[in-house]
């Protein structure tokens, strides 16, 4: 499980790259005594990772819009990198189809 701020920042940067998204700002916060959260604000929305080591649980939110981003590529990368024992995916279509 990720507990290092620099490592999480690098993982998030690669997730952005493989998803063909545009990073605007990255914030990583290490909780005491454990747990870490990293968020990348994207031009297309955001990617967030939150960990709860005491529960052996990591939550990932990939939220993108537009035709350019490929969040499924980021998800595949994160699964390879983090090697979870189990993955549960909830795909939610947000907003209206036309604005």
C-alpha positions as CSV (number, residue, x, y, z in Angstrom):
1,X,0.0,0.0,0.0
2,X,1.2,3.5,-0.8
3,X,2.4,5.5,2.2
4,X,5.1,7.7,0.6
5,X,4.1,11.1,-0.8
6,X,6.7,11.2,-3.6
7,X,5.7,7.7,-4.7
8,X,2.0,8.6,-4.8
9,X,2.8,11.8,-6.8
10,X,4.7,9.7,-9.4
11,X,1.9,7.2,-9.7
12,X,-0.6,9.9,-10.2
13,X,1.6,11.6,-12.8
14,X,1.8,8.4,-14.8
15,X,-1.9,7.7,-14.5
16,X,-2.5,11.2,-16.0
17,X,0.0,10.5,-18.8
18,X,-1.5,7.1,-19.8
19,X,-5.0,8.5,-19.7
20,X,-4.0,11.2,-22.1
21,X,-5.3,13.9,-19.7
22,X,-4.0,17.3,-18.8
23,X,-2.8,17.8,-15.2
24,X,-3.4,21.3,-13.8
25,X,-2.3,20.8,-10.1
26,X,-1.4,17.9,-7.9
27,X,-1.9,17.8,-4.1
28,X,-0.7,14.9,-1.8
29,X,-1.4,14.8,1.9
30,X,0.0,12.3,4.4
31,X,-2.2,11.7,7.4
32,X,-0.8,10.8,10.9
33,X,-0.3,8.1,11.9
34,X,-1.3,6.5,8.5
35,X,-3.2,7.0,5.3
36,X,-2.5,9.2,2.3
37,X,-4.6,11.1,-0.2
38,X,-3.5,12.3,-3.6
39,X,-5.6,14.4,-6.0
40,X,-4.8,15.6,-9.5
41,X,-6.9,18.4,-10.8
42,X,-7.3,17.8,-14.5
43,X,-8.5,20.1,-17.3
44,X,-10.9,17.2,-17.8
45,X,-11.9,16.8,-14.1
46,X,-9.8,14.8,-11.6
47,X,-8.0,11.6,-10.4
48,X,-8.0,10.9,-6.7
49,X,-6.5,8.1,-4.6
50,X,-7.3,7.7,-0.9
51,X,-5.8,5.0,1.4
52,X,-6.9,3.5,4.7
53,X,-4.0,1.2,5.7
54,X,-5.8,0.1,8.9
55,X,-8.5,-1.3,6.7
56,X,-6.2,-2.5,3.9
57,X,-8.4,-0.3,1.6
58,X,-7.6,2.1,-1.3
59,X,-10.3,4.1,-3.1
60,X,-9.7,5.6,-6.5
61,X,-11.9,8.1,-8.3
62,X,-11.3,8.6,-12.0
63,X,-13.6,11.4,-13.2
64,X,-13.2,12.7,-16.7
65,X,-15.2,14.5,-19.4
66,X,-14.8,15.1,-23.1
67,X,-13.7,12.8,-25.8
68,X,-9.9,13.1,-25.3
69,X,-9.3,11.4,-21.9
70,X,-9.0,7.6,-21.6
71,X,-9.7,6.9,-17.9
72,X,-9.8,3.2,-18.6
73,X,-6.1,3.3,-19.5
74,X,-5.4,5.0,-16.1
75,X,-7.4,2.3,-14.3
76,X,-5.5,-0.5,-16.0
77,X,-2.2,1.2,-15.1
78,X,-3.3,1.7,-11.5
79,X,-4.3,-2.0,-11.2
80,X,-0.9,-3.1,-12.5
81,X,0.9,-0.7,-10.2
82,X,-1.1,-1.2,-7.0
83,X,-1.8,-4.9,-7.5
84,X,-5.1,-5.0,-5.5
85,X,-6.5,-8.3,-4.3
86,X,-9.9,-7.2,-5.4
87,X,-11.3,-4.5,-7.6
88,X,-14.9,-3.2,-7.6
89,X,-15.8,-0.8,-10.4
90,X,-18.8,1.6,-10.3
91,X,-19.2,3.4,-13.6
92,X,-21.4,6.5,-13.2
93,X,-22.5,8.6,-16.1
94,X,-22.7,12.1,-14.6
95,X,-24.4,15.2,-16.1
96,X,-26.5,15.5,-19.2
97,X,-25.5,14.2,-22.6
98,X,-25.7,17.7,-24.1
99,X,-25.2,21.0,-22.4
